[in-house]
Amino acid sequence: MHHIFVKKDCIDLDKKLIVIDSADDFENYNHLVNSLRVKKNEEVLCSAVPFISTYDYKTKVSDIDKTKILLIIEEELNENELPVKINLYQGLAKSDKMEYIIEKAVELGVSSIIPLTTTNAVVKLDKDDKKYKNKLDRYNKISKSAAEQSKRHIIPEVCEPVTIKETIENIKDDYNIVFYENAKNIDYTRKAINEIKNVGANSERSINLFIGPEGGFTDDEIEMMTNVGFKVLTLGSRILRTETAALTALSIFMYEFER
């Protein structure tokens, strides 16, 4: 079943109808008609942006013409998000790796992705650079595509890059976890994850996962984070690439919190 995100204004719950008008939502109209080539009576899964309920909508194509598509809502489906918000603070990686991390992180259930500017990051995103907005737009398009493919209820936002200092100054009292290649105590890691699992799903607190770039975090950056209470955990005795570390960490929490 194809999956799309539609503007909440397109949804009429009283009439059990979703209207995709090419004048208001050409992207979805074009995608359904010209890319997916949907036919009458074909099923389409719709999620609202921004969401208007905890449901997705299983629909059937009622009519297609040159300007709009009519979708009849057949069933409201419970959304399939994790019961806890997980934010990935990812050290900026080279373009292809960063795009891969974004795509797979969305599939694994991440709530948002915040590129992290660090000392050892090979990539720098300069907000004054003309390419900056284009790159951020591309990151968010990748997130949207991955959310559609994996039938997410939301489109996780790829936010503007921040420094560790900015993060520490603005972050809430959440579960802040740093995965660090020089951390060795696997028992401490298991204990910390179990503690979060036991209370996390019933808490308003988010889980923030911090992953270093290709060159890893510096000792000063680790000290800066531990000084404000971040937990420094290990992913095992082997050194993982930044993209492997990010997806391994998210997989652990997806497994622990999956409904």
C-alpha positions in Angstrom: 0.0 0.0 0.0 1.4 3.4 -1.0 1.9 5.9 1.9 1.7 9.7 1.6 1.6 12.7 4.0 -1.2 15.1 3.3 -2.0 18.5 4.6 -4.6 18.3 7.4 -6.8 20.8 5.5 -7.3 18.1 2.8 -9.0 15.8 5.3 -12.7 15.9 6.0 -13.3 13.4 8.8 -17.1 14.1 8.8 -17.4 13.1 5.1 -14.7 10.4 5.4 -12.9 12.1 2.5 -9.4 13.2 1.6 -9.1 15.5 -1.4 -5.7 15.8 -3.2 -6.0 19.0 -5.3 -3.2 19.7 -7.8 -3.6 23.4 -7.2 -2.9 23.1 -3.4 -0.8 19.9 -3.3 0.8 19.4 -6.7 3.6 17.3 -5.2 1.3 14.5 -3.9 -1.0 14.8 -6.9 1.9 14.4 -9.3 3.5 11.6 -7.2 0.3 9.5 -7.1 -0.8 10.1 -10.7 2.5 10.2 -12.6 5.0 8.3 -10.4 2.9 5.7 -8.7 0.2 5.6 -11.4 -2.6 4.8 -8.9 -5.9 3.5 -10.2 -9.4 3.7 -9.1 -10.1 1.5 -6.0 -6.4 1.3 -5.2 -5.6 1.6 -1.5 -3.4 4.5 -0.2 -2.3 5.1 3.4 -2.5 8.7 4.5 -0.9 10.5 7.4 -1.7 14.2 8.3 0.9 16.9 8.5 0.8 18.3 11.1 -1.0 15.3 12.6 -4.5 15.9 13.8 -5.0 12.7 15.7 -3.2 9.5 16.7 -4.5 7.8 13.6 -3.4 7.1 10.1 -6.0 6.7 7.4 -6.5 3.7 5.2 -8.2 5.1 2.0 -9.3 3.9 -1.4 -9.1 5.9 -4.6 -12.6 7.0 -5.4 -12.0 9.3 -8.4 -9.1 10.7 -10.4 -9.3 13.6 -12.9 -6.9 16.2 -14.3 -7.0 18.4 -11.2 -7.7 16.2 -8.2 -7.9 12.8 -6.6 -10.6 11.8 -4.2 -9.7 9.3 -1.4 -12.4 7.7 0.7 -11.4 7.0 4.3 -12.2 3.3 5.0 -10.4 2.8 8.3 -8.6 4.7 11.0 -5.4 2.9 11.9 -3.5 3.3 15.2 -0.2 5.1 14.5 2.9 3.0 14.9 5.4 5.4 16.5 7.6 4.4 19.4 6.1 5.4 22.8 9.1 7.6 23.6 10.7 10.5 21.7 14.3 9.8 20.6 16.4 12.6 19.2 19.7 11.8 17.4 22.5 14.4 17.8 24.7 13.2 15.0 28.2 14.5 14.5 28.3 15.9 10.9 29.5 13.3 8.5 30.5 13.3 4.9 27.5 13.9 2.6 26.8 10.4 1.5 27.2 9.0 5.0 25.0 11.8 6.5 22.2 11.1 4.0 22.5 7.3 4.8 22.2 8.0 8.5 19.2 10.2 8.1 17.4 7.7 5.9 18.0 4.7 8.2 17.5 6.7 11.4 14.0 7.6 10.2 13.2 4.0 9.4 14.3 3.0 12.9 11.9 5.4 14.6 13.9 8.6 15.4 11.9 11.7 16.3 14.3 14.3 15.1 17.9 14.5 13.8 20.1 17.4 14.9 23.5 17.7 13.0 26.2 18.3 15.6 29.1 20.6 14.8 32.2 19.2 16.6 36.0 19.7 16.6 36.8 16.6 14.6 33.9 16.9 12.0 35.3 16.7 8.5 32.2 18.5 7.2 31.3 22.1 8.1 27.8 23.6 7.5 28.3 27.3 7.3 24.9 29.1 7.6 26.3 31.9 5.4 27.1 29.5 2.6 24.6 29.5 -0.3 24.6 25.7 -0.3 23.6 25.5 3.3 19.8 25.8 2.8 19.9 23.5 -0.2 21.7 20.8 1.9 19.3 21.1 4.8 16.3 20.9 2.3 17.8 17.8 0.8 18.2 16.2 4.3 14.5 16.9 5.0 13.4 15.5 1.7 15.3 12.3 2.5 13.6 12.2 5.9 10.2 12.6 4.2 10.8 9.8 1.7 12.1 7.5 4.4 9.0 8.3 6.5 6.7 7.4 3.6 8.5 4.2 2.9 8.5 3.0 6.5 4.9 4.1 7.1 5.8 6.6 9.9 3.1 8.7 11.4 5.3 11.7 11.4 8.1 13.2 9.3 11.2 13.6 11.6 12.7 17.0 11.2 16.4 17.4 10.3 17.2 20.5 12.3 19.8 23.2 11.9 23.3 22.2 13.1 24.2 23.1 16.6 27.4 23.0 18.7 27.8 20.9 21.8 27.9 24.1 23.9 24.7 25.4 22.4 23.1 22.0 23.0 24.1 22.0 26.7 22.8 25.5 27.2 19.4 24.7 25.7 18.7 21.0 26.2 16.0 20.0 28.7 16.2 17.6 31.6 16.1 14.6 29.3 18.0 11.3 29.1 21.3 12.4 27.5 23.5 9.6 26.3 26.8 9.8 24.6 28.2 6.7 22.8 32.0 7.0 23.0 34.5 4.6 21.5 36.8 4.9 24.6 34.0 4.0 27.1 34.5 0.4 28.2 32.1 -0.6 30.9 29.4 -2.7 29.2 27.7 -3.6 32.5 27.2 0.2 33.2 25.8 0.6 29.8 23.3 -2.3 30.2 22.3 -0.9 33.6 21.8 2.6 32.2 19.7 1.4 29.3 17.5 -0.8 31.6 16.9 2.1 33.9 15.7 4.3 31.0 13.6 1.4 29.6 11.9 1.0 33.0 10.7 4.6 33.3 11.2 6.1 29.8 7.9 5.1 28.1 5.9 6.5 31.0 7.9 9.8 31.2 7.7 13.1 29.5 11.5 13.0 29.1 13.0 12.5 25.7 16.1 10.3 24.9 18.9 12.2 23.3 21.6 10.1 21.6 24.9 11.8 20.9 27.1 10.2 18.2 30.5 11.6 17.2 31.7 12.3 13.6 34.2 10.3 11.6 37.0 11.6 13.9 35.0 10.9 17.1 34.5 13.3 20.1 37.6 14.9 21.7 38.4 14.4 25.3 37.4 18.0 26.0 34.0 17.5 24.4 33.4 14.3 26.5 34.4 16.2 29.6 32.1 19.1 28.7 29.1 16.7 28.4 29.9 14.6 31.5 30.2 17.7 33.6 26.5 18.4 33.0 25.4 14.8 33.7 25.5 13.1 30.3 25.9 9.4 30.5 28.9 8.1 28.5 28.1 4.6 27.3 29.8 2.0 25.0 28.5 0.0 22.0 31.0 -2.8 22.5 34.7 -3.5 22.3 35.0 -2.8 18.5 35.4 0.6 17.0 32.4 1.5 14.9 32.1 3.9 12.0 29.9 6.9 12.8 27.1 5.6 10.6 27.3 2.2 12.2 27.3 3.6 15.7 24.3 5.8 15.1 22.1 3.0 13.7 23.3 0.5 16.3 22.4 2.9 19.1 18.9 3.5 17.6 18.4 -0.2 17.0 19.0 -0.9 20.7 16.3 1.7 21.8 13.9 0.7 19.1 14.1 -2.9 20.3 13.7 -1.9 23.9 10.7 0.4 23.4 8.9 -1.2 20.5 5.2 -1.6 21.4 
